[in-house]
């Protein structure tokens, strides 16, 4: 497993953790999925999640 894959997995795990905390606090599946989606979208937008191996910052 390469470094890019490990880094992407760390971002996904963090989004799941944040979503899990939000879902537990609010006791709502909606907020779990919403927070996960927002975290992943923000990470992709700022370049943290790298889908293209040739793209550089």
URPE-V34452 format. One record per pair of residues at least 4 apart in sequence whose C-alpha atoms are under 7 Angstrom apart, sorted by the first residue. I is the first residue (numbers start at 0). GAP is how many residues later the second one is. Records with the same first field share a line. If there is no record, write none. Layout:
I = GAP  GAP
//
This chain:
0 = 4  5
1 = 4
2 = 4
3 = 4  46
4 = 4
5 = 4
6 = 4
7 = 4  41  42
8 = 4
9 = 4
10 = 4  38
11 = 4  28
12 = 4
13 = 4
14 = 4  21  24  25
15 = 4  20
16 = 4
17 = 4  17  18
18 = 4  13  14  16  17
19 = 4  12
20 = 4
21 = 4  9  10
22 = 4  5  6  8  9
27 = 4
28 = 4
29 = 4
30 = 4
31 = 4
32 = 4
33 = 4
34 = 4
35 = 4
36 = 4
37 = 4
38 = 4
39 = 4
40 = 4
41 = 4
42 = 4  5  6
43 = 4  5
//
